[in-house]
Amino acid sequence: MAAMLQPQIILLKEGTDTSQGKAQLVSNINACTAVADVVRTTLGPRGMDKLIHDDKGNVTISNDGATIMKLLDIVHPAAKILVDIAKSQDSEVGDGTTTVVLLAGEFLKEAKPFVEDGVHPQNLIRSYRTACYLAIEKVKELAVSIEGKSLEEKKSLLAKCAATTLSSKLIGGEKEFFASMVVDAVIAIGNDDRLNLIGVKKVPGGTMRDSFLVNGVAFKKTFSYAGFEQQPKKFLNPKILLLNIELELKSEKENAEIRLSDPSQYQSIVDAEWNIIYDKLDKCVKSGAKVVLSRLAIGDLATQYFADRDIFCAGRVAEEDLQRVAAATGGTIQTSVNNIIDEVLGTCEVFEERQVGNERFNIFSGCPSGRTATIVLRGGADQFIEEAERSLHDAIMIVRRALKNSTVVAGGGAIDMEISRYLRQHARTIAGKSQLFINSYAKALEVIPRQLCDNAGFDATDVLNKLRQKHALPSGEGAPYGVDINTGGIEDSFANFVWEPSVVKINAINAATEAACLILSVDETVKNPKSESAQGEAAASAMAGRGHGGGFRGRGRGMRRR
């Protein structure tokens, strides 16, 4: 009786929502499974695409796991972890984003019955970590190195990795065409790791086959003034001057005050301004450069001046394009036209302006340092070109990784089946509950080949049975066998060149296991509604403040127009 009369202890603010224990964990697992179900159908060469329509009315059609996860506005705190692992897989490896979300979802799904039966999550986590370590060791053991091959052999091997990545994308129909293009682009930038050295320019119109690779830099013709059409549009071995200054006639110091006693003195000031700009232009011409590019505007006076002297100029060039021109031609961007020496000028074999679709492109090819490449993408709809760009990004990342880590494994669900078999075998040697947990981890890995079959419309049970039978052969010859998407049977993935860099699998298994363990280790969620309303009030007061301040934004007398 006394126990019932004890006053209730209030720790948290009123209205705080706390949920804990088994129910909380199961609800988190369900949320993650729901997220995995969204991207489930996009896996593999026969995967479907998702059309995402956001609140601003933008439409994105994508097959890329990371893109879909970013665009889904997920509010569930536990499910957000899956978005994060998809992003990390995308930035680290580039491909395998759908795989990593699926694996994490499946690991949790397999853990759910154990949790409901009262198994302590820490036991599950310990077993999952052990299984993860064993799986990664097995991937490393099965990986085949592509080191020590000649450049031609290496190129064809890398193209096969790129083709495997592209086969699951919208541009899968032209995967050979794009795979060789991507490999050439990555080899062109050499050991430099910066992704922005490979430019991708999108031009609507034409077909995918009209896309081309420029071994150098290409960018759209910039805004131009009168006199531009009189400039030559093609040069052989020109010197290239890169500037970060305005070549325009302007009052040199707008906020200076000059007192004149005689109107004739005003003319001398105007003349001085003209002399300054002519002096700048003269120095540019004397440097011997035939192509002048600037990040800031090149005015009509300068354009005509250069045209009269057979020099090509372009102003307002995007910064990243200018950086790529500098990297490719060996030039250095100048912030002054004084003392321009030959060392700061770049050069290339051919510079030309070319019509691509309804756009004109300035193309620098045959660059001496050659550490850059540009892919010009063509295609029908804008959304299609956007998706093609995302697909190429994945392929470029994969080829870079394969070049660096230079080990590949069999794709098509082969490596997953082999690890699954190995873990089941290992589980039999362990006593105690963890045998069951490692077994469930092994079962979860089978989700990849199963989903590949489901997405292609084949009987998954049938194909998986064939695969299990093949992988169970004692000789180990069944290890490279995966799903054959074309016939609905099984095939030797390695012999059919369905390859992926081992780093993709290692990263995916690692990230998925970490995410699953993280979600399993959460047993209580505390949601504080007060802080949310406080944020709302702060935002509202900030908006009100802006509204009041807006009335005073007129210009005072004599203030110059911005």
C-alpha positions as CSV (number, residue, x, y, z in Angstrom):
1,M,0.0,0.0,0.0
2,A,2.8,2.4,1.0
3,A,4.5,1.8,-2.3
4,M,1.4,2.9,-4.2
5,L,1.2,6.2,-2.3
6,Q,4.8,7.2,-3.2
7,P,4.8,10.5,-5.2
8,Q,5.7,10.1,-8.9
9,I,9.1,11.4,-9.7
10,I,9.1,13.8,-12.7
11,L,12.5,14.0,-14.4
12,L,11.7,15.3,-17.8
13,K,9.7,18.2,-19.0
14,E,6.0,17.8,-19.4
15,G,5.1,16.4,-22.8
16,T,8.4,14.6,-23.4
17,D,7.9,11.5,-25.4
18,T,10.1,8.5,-24.2
19,S,9.9,5.1,-25.6
20,Q,12.2,2.3,-24.5
21,G,12.8,-1.4,-24.4
22,K,12.1,-4.1,-26.9
23,A,9.1,-2.3,-28.5
24,Q,11.3,0.7,-29.3
25,L,14.0,-1.5,-30.9
26,V,11.5,-3.4,-33.0
27,S,9.9,-0.1,-34.1
28,N,13.4,1.2,-35.2
29,I,14.0,-2.0,-37.1
30,N,10.6,-1.7,-38.9
31,A,11.4,1.9,-39.9
32,C,14.8,0.8,-41.4
33,T,13.2,-2.1,-43.2
34,A,10.6,0.3,-44.7
35,V,13.4,2.5,-46.0
36,A,15.3,-0.5,-47.5
37,D,12.0,-1.5,-49.3
38,V,12.0,1.9,-51.1
39,V,15.3,1.3,-52.9
40,R,15.0,-2.5,-53.0
41,T,13.6,-2.5,-56.6
42,T,16.4,-0.4,-58.0
43,L,19.1,-3.0,-57.5
44,G,20.9,-4.5,-60.5
45,P,20.7,-4.3,-64.3
46,R,17.0,-4.9,-64.3
47,G,16.3,-2.5,-61.5
48,M,13.4,0.0,-61.8
49,D,13.8,3.7,-61.5
50,K,12.2,6.1,-59.0
51,L,10.5,9.3,-60.0
52,I,10.8,11.8,-57.1
53,H,8.8,15.0,-57.1
54,D,9.8,17.5,-54.5
55,D,8.0,20.4,-53.0
56,K,9.6,22.9,-55.4
57,G,8.2,21.0,-58.3
58,N,11.6,19.6,-59.4
59,V,11.3,16.1,-60.9
60,T,14.2,13.6,-60.5
61,I,14.3,10.2,-62.1
62,S,17.0,8.1,-60.6
63,N,18.3,4.6,-60.1
64,D,21.1,5.7,-57.8
65,G,20.6,4.6,-54.2
66,A,22.3,7.7,-52.7
67,T,20.4,10.2,-54.8
68,I,17.1,8.6,-53.9
69,M,18.0,8.5,-50.2
70,K,19.0,12.2,-50.2
71,L,15.8,13.2,-51.9
72,L,13.5,11.3,-49.6
73,D,12.8,13.5,-46.7
74,I,13.2,10.9,-44.0
75,V,12.2,12.2,-40.5
76,H,12.5,8.9,-38.5
77,P,15.7,9.3,-36.4
78,A,16.8,5.7,-36.7
79,A,16.1,5.5,-40.5
80,K,18.3,8.5,-41.1
81,I,21.3,6.4,-40.3
82,L,20.6,4.4,-43.5
83,V,20.7,7.7,-45.5
84,D,24.0,8.5,-43.9
85,I,25.6,5.2,-44.9
86,A,24.3,5.6,-48.4
87,K,26.0,9.0,-48.6
88,S,29.2,7.7,-47.1
89,Q,29.3,4.8,-49.6
90,D,28.7,7.3,-52.4
91,S,31.5,9.7,-51.4
92,E,34.0,6.9,-50.5
93,V,33.5,4.4,-53.3
94,G,30.8,5.9,-55.6
95,D,28.8,2.7,-56.3
96,G,27.0,0.1,-54.2
97,T,24.8,2.6,-52.4
98,T,21.6,0.5,-53.0
99,T,23.6,-2.6,-51.8
100,V,24.6,-1.0,-48.5
101,V,21.1,0.1,-47.6
102,L,19.6,-3.3,-48.6
103,L,22.2,-5.1,-46.5
104,A,21.7,-3.0,-43.4
105,G,17.9,-3.4,-43.8
106,E,18.3,-7.2,-44.1
107,F,20.7,-7.6,-41.2
108,L,18.1,-5.8,-39.0
109,K,15.3,-7.9,-40.4
110,E,17.2,-11.1,-39.5
111,A,17.9,-9.8,-36.0
112,K,14.2,-8.9,-35.4
113,P,12.9,-12.4,-34.4
114,F,15.9,-12.8,-32.0
115,V,15.1,-9.4,-30.3
116,E,11.4,-10.4,-30.0
117,D,12.4,-13.7,-28.4
118,G,14.3,-11.8,-25.7
119,V,17.9,-12.1,-26.9
120,H,20.1,-9.3,-25.6
121,P,21.1,-6.9,-28.5
122,Q,24.7,-6.9,-27.3
123,N,25.0,-10.6,-28.1
124,L,23.7,-10.0,-31.6
125,I,26.1,-7.0,-32.0
126,R,29.1,-9.1,-30.9
127,S,28.2,-11.9,-33.4
128,Y,27.5,-9.5,-36.2
129,R,30.9,-7.8,-35.7
130,T,32.7,-11.2,-35.8
131,A,30.8,-12.2,-38.9
132,C,31.6,-8.8,-40.6
133,Y,35.3,-9.3,-39.9
134,L,35.2,-12.9,-41.3
135,A,33.3,-11.7,-44.4
136,I,35.8,-9.0,-45.1
137,E,38.8,-11.4,-44.7
138,K,37.0,-13.7,-47.2
139,V,36.5,-10.9,-49.7
140,K,40.2,-10.1,-49.5
141,E,41.1,-13.7,-50.0
142,L,38.8,-14.1,-53.0
143,A,39.9,-10.8,-54.7
144,V,41.9,-11.0,-57.9
145,S,44.6,-8.4,-58.5
146,I,44.9,-6.6,-61.8
147,E,48.3,-5.2,-61.0
148,G,51.3,-5.6,-63.3
149,K,49.3,-5.8,-66.5
150,S,50.1,-3.7,-69.6
151,L,48.2,-0.4,-70.1
152,E,46.0,-2.0,-72.8
153,E,45.0,-5.0,-70.6
154,K,44.4,-2.7,-67.6
155,K,42.2,-0.5,-69.7
156,S,40.0,-3.4,-70.8
157,L,39.8,-4.7,-67.2
158,L,38.8,-1.3,-65.9
159,A,36.2,-0.9,-68.7
160,K,34.7,-4.2,-67.5
161,C,34.4,-2.8,-64.0
162,A,32.8,0.4,-65.3
163,A,30.4,-1.6,-67.5
164,T,29.3,-3.6,-64.5
165,T,28.4,-0.3,-62.7
166,L,26.7,1.2,-65.7
167,S,24.7,-1.9,-66.5
168,S,22.3,-1.1,-63.6
169,K,21.8,2.5,-64.8
170,L,19.5,4.2,-67.3
171,I,22.4,4.3,-69.8
172,G,23.0,0.6,-69.5
173,G,22.1,0.0,-73.1
174,E,25.3,1.9,-74.2
175,K,27.5,0.7,-71.4
176,E,30.4,-0.4,-73.6
177,F,30.5,3.0,-75.3
178,F,30.4,4.9,-72.0
179,A,32.7,2.5,-70.1
180,S,35.6,3.1,-72.5
181,M,35.0,6.8,-72.4
182,V,35.1,6.8,-68.5
183,V,38.3,4.7,-68.5
184,D,40.0,7.1,-70.9
185,A,38.9,10.1,-68.8
186,V,40.2,8.6,-65.6
187,I,43.5,7.5,-67.1
188,A,43.9,11.0,-68.6
189,I,43.9,12.7,-65.2
190,G,46.6,10.2,-64.0
191,N,47.4,10.1,-60.3
192,D,45.6,13.4,-59.5
193,D,42.7,12.6,-57.2
194,R,40.6,15.7,-57.7
195,L,37.3,14.6,-59.3
196,N,36.7,18.1,-60.6
197,L,39.4,17.6,-63.2
198,I,37.0,15.5,-65.1
199,G,34.3,17.9,-66.3
200,V,30.9,16.7,-67.5
201,K,29.0,19.2,-69.7
202,K,25.4,18.5,-70.6
203,V,23.9,19.5,-74.0
204,P,20.3,18.5,-74.6
205,G,19.5,17.1,-78.1
206,G,21.0,14.3,-80.2
207,T,21.4,10.8,-78.9
208,M,23.5,9.2,-76.2
209,R,25.9,8.1,-79.0
210,D,26.6,11.7,-79.8
211,S,28.3,12.2,-76.5
212,F,32.1,12.5,-76.8
213,L,35.2,12.8,-74.7
214,V,37.6,15.8,-75.1
215,N,41.2,15.1,-74.0
216,G,41.5,18.5,-72.6
217,V,38.9,21.1,-71.6
218,A,35.6,22.1,-73.1
219,F,33.2,24.8,-71.9
220,K,30.2,26.6,-73.3
221,K,30.8,29.9,-75.1
222,T,30.6,32.7,-72.6
223,F,28.6,35.9,-72.9
224,S,30.2,38.0,-75.6
225,Y,30.2,41.6,-76.8
226,A,30.3,43.1,-80.3
227,G,33.5,42.4,-82.1
228,F,33.5,38.8,-80.9
229,E,32.4,37.4,-84.3
230,Q,35.5,39.0,-85.9
231,Q,37.8,37.0,-83.8
232,P,39.5,33.9,-85.2
233,K,37.9,30.7,-83.9
234,K,40.7,28.2,-84.4
235,F,44.4,28.2,-83.5
236,L,47.2,25.7,-83.7
237,N,49.6,25.7,-80.7
238,P,48.4,29.0,-79.3
239,K,49.7,30.6,-76.1
240,I,46.9,31.0,-73.6
241,L,46.7,33.8,-71.0
242,L,44.5,33.2,-68.0
243,L,43.4,36.2,-66.0
244,N,41.4,37.1,-63.0
245,I,40.9,40.7,-63.7
246,E,38.3,42.9,-65.5
247,L,39.3,44.3,-68.9
248,E,36.6,47.0,-69.0
249,L,36.6,50.7,-69.2
250,K,35.4,51.9,-65.8
251,S,35.9,54.8,-63.5
252,E,39.0,53.4,-61.9
253,K,38.2,54.7,-58.4
254,E,34.5,55.3,-58.1
255,N,34.6,56.6,-54.6
256,A,37.4,59.1,-55.0
257,E,36.7,62.8,-54.9
258,I,38.4,65.1,-57.4
259,R,38.1,68.9,-57.3
260,L,38.5,70.6,-60.6
261,S,39.0,74.3,-61.1
262,D,38.9,74.2,-64.8
263,P,36.5,72.1,-67.0
264,S,39.4,71.3,-69.4
265,Q,41.1,69.3,-66.6
266,Y,38.1,66.9,-66.7
267,Q,39.2,65.7,-70.1
268,S,42.6,64.7,-68.8
269,I,40.9,62.5,-66.1
270,V,38.8,60.8,-68.8
271,D,42.0,60.3,-70.9
272,A,43.8,58.8,-68.0
273,E,41.0,56.2,-67.6
274,W,41.3,55.3,-71.3
275,N,45.1,55.1,-71.1
276,I,44.8,52.7,-68.2
277,I,42.6,50.2,-70.1
278,Y,44.7,50.6,-73.3
279,D,47.8,50.0,-71.3
280,K,46.4,46.7,-69.9
281,L,45.2,45.5,-73.3
282,D,48.6,46.4,-74.8
283,K,50.4,44.3,-72.2
284,C,48.1,41.3,-73.0
285,V,48.9,41.6,-76.7
286,K,52.7,42.0,-76.1
287,S,52.7,38.8,-74.1
288,G,52.2,36.9,-77.3
289,A,49.0,35.1,-76.1
290,K,46.5,34.2,-78.8
291,V,43.7,33.1,-76.4
292,V,42.8,35.3,-73.5
293,L,40.4,33.9,-70.8
294,S,39.3,35.8,-67.8
295,R,37.1,34.9,-64.8
296,L,35.7,38.5,-64.8
297,A,34.2,40.5,-67.7
298,I,36.0,41.4,-70.8
299,G,34.2,44.5,-72.1
300,D,33.2,45.5,-75.7
301,L,36.3,47.8,-76.1
302,A,38.7,44.9,-75.2
303,T,36.8,42.5,-77.4
304,Q,37.1,44.7,-80.4
305,Y,40.7,45.5,-79.6
306,F,41.6,41.8,-79.5
307,A,39.6,41.1,-82.6
308,D,41.6,43.7,-84.5
309,R,44.8,41.9,-83.5
310,D,43.5,38.3,-84.3
311,I,43.3,37.3,-80.6
312,F,40.4,35.2,-79.2
313,C,39.0,36.3,-75.8
314,A,36.3,35.0,-73.5
315,G,35.2,36.7,-70.2
316,R,33.2,35.4,-67.3
317,V,34.6,31.9,-67.6
318,A,33.4,29.7,-64.7
319,E,36.1,29.3,-62.0
320,E,36.3,25.5,-62.2
321,D,36.6,25.7,-66.0
322,L,39.4,28.2,-65.7
323,Q,41.1,26.0,-63.1
324,R,40.9,23.0,-65.4
325,V,42.3,25.0,-68.3
326,A,45.2,26.0,-66.1
327,A,45.8,22.3,-65.1
328,A,45.6,21.1,-68.7
329,T,47.6,23.8,-70.5
330,G,50.2,24.4,-67.8
331,G,49.3,28.1,-67.4
332,T,48.9,30.1,-64.3
333,I,46.0,32.4,-63.5
334,Q,47.2,36.0,-63.3
335,T,45.7,38.8,-61.2
336,S,47.7,41.5,-62.9
337,V,48.8,42.1,-66.5
338,N,52.2,43.5,-65.4
339,N,55.2,41.4,-66.1
340,I,53.6,38.6,-68.0
341,I,56.4,36.1,-68.8
342,D,56.3,33.0,-71.0
343,E,56.3,30.7,-68.0
344,V,52.8,31.8,-66.9
345,L,51.3,31.2,-70.3
346,G,49.6,27.9,-71.1
347,T,49.6,26.1,-74.5
348,C,47.7,23.4,-76.3
349,E,47.9,21.8,-79.7
350,V,44.5,22.9,-81.0
351,F,42.0,25.4,-79.8
352,E,38.7,25.7,-81.6
353,E,35.1,26.8,-81.1
354,R,32.7,24.1,-82.2
355,Q,29.0,23.8,-82.5
356,V,27.5,21.1,-80.3
357,G,23.7,20.8,-80.6
358,N,22.5,24.4,-80.3
359,E,25.4,25.4,-78.0
360,R,28.9,26.6,-79.0
361,F,31.8,25.1,-77.1
362,N,35.3,26.3,-76.7
363,I,37.5,23.2,-76.9
364,F,41.2,23.0,-75.9
365,S,42.6,19.6,-77.0
366,G,46.1,18.1,-77.1
367,C,47.1,19.7,-73.8
368,P,50.7,19.1,-72.8
369,S,50.2,18.2,-69.1
370,G,47.0,16.4,-70.2
371,R,45.8,16.1,-66.6
372,T,42.2,16.8,-67.3
373,A,39.3,15.5,-69.5
374,T,35.8,16.7,-70.3
375,I,32.8,14.5,-71.2
376,V,30.2,16.2,-73.3
377,L,26.9,14.4,-72.7
378,R,24.0,14.4,-75.2
379,G,20.5,13.0,-74.8
380,G,16.8,13.7,-75.2
381,A,15.3,14.9,-72.0
382,D,17.0,17.0,-69.3
383,Q,16.1,14.5,-66.6
384,F,17.7,11.8,-68.7
385,I,21.0,13.7,-69.1
386,E,21.0,14.5,-65.3
387,E,20.7,10.7,-64.6
388,A,23.4,9.9,-67.2
389,E,25.7,12.4,-65.4
390,R,25.0,10.7,-62.0
391,S,25.7,7.3,-63.6
392,L,28.9,8.4,-65.1
393,H,29.9,9.9,-61.7
394,D,29.5,6.4,-60.2
395,A,31.5,4.8,-63.0
396,I,34.3,7.3,-62.7
397,M,34.6,6.7,-59.0
398,I,34.6,3.0,-59.5
399,V,37.4,3.1,-62.1
400,R,39.5,5.4,-59.8
401,R,39.1,3.0,-57.0
402,A,39.9,0.0,-59.1
403,L,43.0,1.8,-60.4
404,K,44.2,2.5,-56.8
405,N,43.2,-0.7,-55.0
406,S,43.6,-2.9,-58.2
407,T,41.7,-5.9,-56.8
408,V,38.4,-7.1,-58.2
409,V,35.8,-9.7,-57.2
410,A,33.0,-11.4,-59.1
411,G,29.7,-9.5,-59.2
412,G,26.2,-10.6,-59.8
413,G,25.7,-11.9,-56.3
414,A,28.5,-14.4,-56.6
415,I,30.7,-12.9,-53.8
416,D,27.7,-12.6,-51.5
417,M,26.7,-16.2,-52.0
418,E,30.3,-17.3,-51.4
419,I,30.6,-15.3,-48.1
420,S,27.2,-16.6,-47.0
421,R,28.4,-20.2,-47.6
422,Y,31.6,-19.6,-45.8
423,L,29.9,-18.0,-42.8
424,R,27.3,-20.9,-42.5
425,Q,30.2,-23.3,-42.5
426,H,32.1,-21.3,-39.9
427,A,29.0,-21.0,-37.7
428,R,28.9,-24.8,-37.4
429,T,32.2,-24.7,-35.6
430,I,30.9,-22.4,-32.9
431,A,29.1,-23.4,-29.8
432,G,26.3,-21.4,-28.2
433,K,23.8,-18.9,-29.4
434,S,26.2,-17.0,-31.6
435,Q,26.0,-19.9,-34.1
436,L,22.4,-18.8,-34.8
437,F,23.3,-15.2,-35.1
438,I,26.1,-15.7,-37.6
439,N,23.8,-18.0,-39.5
440,S,21.2,-15.2,-39.7
441,Y,24.0,-12.8,-40.9
442,A,24.9,-15.3,-43.6
443,K,21.2,-15.6,-44.6
444,A,20.9,-11.8,-44.8
445,L,23.8,-11.6,-47.4
446,E,21.7,-13.7,-49.8
447,V,19.4,-10.7,-50.2
448,I,21.6,-9.4,-53.0
449,P,21.3,-12.3,-55.4
450,R,17.6,-12.8,-54.4
451,Q,16.8,-9.2,-55.2
452,L,18.7,-9.3,-58.5
453,C,16.4,-12.3,-59.5
454,D,13.2,-10.6,-58.2
455,N,14.0,-7.4,-60.1
456,A,14.6,-9.3,-63.3
457,G,11.3,-11.3,-62.8
458,F,12.9,-14.7,-62.3
459,D,12.1,-17.3,-59.6
460,A,14.4,-16.3,-56.8
461,T,14.0,-19.5,-54.9
462,D,14.9,-21.6,-57.9
463,V,18.0,-19.6,-58.8
464,L,19.2,-19.4,-55.2
465,N,19.0,-23.2,-54.8
466,K,21.1,-23.6,-57.9
467,L,23.6,-21.1,-56.6
468,R,23.8,-22.7,-53.1
469,Q,24.4,-26.1,-54.8
470,K,27.1,-24.7,-57.0
471,H,28.9,-22.8,-54.1
472,A,28.7,-25.9,-51.9
473,L,31.1,-27.8,-54.3
474,P,34.1,-28.9,-52.2
475,S,36.6,-28.0,-54.9
476,G,35.7,-24.3,-54.6
477,E,35.1,-23.9,-58.4
478,G,31.6,-22.6,-57.7
479,A,32.9,-19.5,-56.0
480,P,32.6,-17.1,-59.0
481,Y,29.1,-18.2,-59.9
482,G,26.4,-15.6,-59.7
483,V,22.9,-14.8,-61.2
484,D,22.7,-14.7,-65.0
485,I,20.4,-11.8,-65.6
486,N,19.9,-12.6,-69.3
487,T,18.7,-16.2,-69.0
488,G,17.4,-16.5,-65.4
489,G,20.0,-19.2,-64.6
490,I,23.4,-19.1,-63.1
491,E,26.7,-18.2,-64.7
492,D,30.4,-17.8,-64.0
493,S,30.4,-14.0,-63.3
494,F,34.1,-13.8,-63.5
495,A,34.3,-15.4,-66.9
496,N,31.4,-13.1,-68.1
497,F,33.3,-10.0,-66.9
498,V,30.7,-9.0,-64.3
499,W,33.3,-7.5,-62.0
500,E,33.4,-5.0,-59.2
501,P,36.3,-3.6,-57.2
502,S,36.7,-5.4,-53.9
503,V,36.7,-2.1,-52.0
504,V,33.0,-1.6,-53.0
505,K,32.0,-4.9,-51.2
506,I,34.3,-4.3,-48.2
507,N,33.0,-0.8,-47.7
508,A,29.4,-2.0,-48.1
509,I,29.6,-4.8,-45.7
510,N,31.5,-2.7,-43.1
511,A,29.0,0.3,-43.3
512,A,25.9,-1.9,-43.3
513,T,27.1,-3.9,-40.3
514,E,28.0,-0.7,-38.4
515,A,24.6,0.8,-39.1
516,A,22.8,-2.4,-38.0
517,C,24.9,-2.6,-34.8
518,L,24.2,1.1,-34.1
519,I,20.5,0.7,-34.5
520,L,20.5,-2.5,-32.4
521,S,22.4,-0.8,-29.6
522,V,19.7,1.9,-29.2
523,D,17.1,1.0,-26.5
524,E,15.5,4.3,-25.7
525,T,14.5,7.4,-27.7
526,V,13.8,10.6,-25.8
527,K,12.0,13.2,-27.9
528,N,11.7,16.7,-26.3
529,P,8.9,18.6,-27.8
530,K,9.6,21.8,-25.9
531,S,12.9,22.3,-27.7
532,E,11.1,21.9,-31.1
533,S,8.5,24.6,-30.2
534,A,11.4,26.8,-29.0
535,Q,13.1,26.5,-32.3
536,G,9.8,27.3,-34.0
537,E,9.4,30.5,-31.9
538,A,13.0,31.5,-32.6
539,A,12.5,31.1,-36.3
540,A,9.2,33.0,-36.2
541,S,10.7,35.9,-34.3
542,A,13.6,36.0,-36.8
543,M,11.2,36.2,-39.7
544,A,9.3,39.0,-38.0
545,G,12.5,40.8,-37.4
546,R,13.3,40.6,-41.1
547,G,9.9,41.9,-42.0
548,H,10.4,45.0,-39.8
549,G,13.9,45.7,-41.1
550,G,12.8,45.4,-44.7
551,G,11.2,48.9,-44.6
552,F,14.5,50.7,-44.2
553,R,16.2,49.4,-47.3
554,G,15.7,52.4,-49.5
555,R,18.8,54.4,-50.6
556,G,19.7,57.6,-48.8
557,R,20.4,60.8,-50.7
558,G,23.6,60.6,-52.6
559,M,24.2,56.9,-52.0
560,R,25.4,55.3,-55.1
561,R,23.3,52.7,-56.7
562,R,24.7,49.2,-56.0
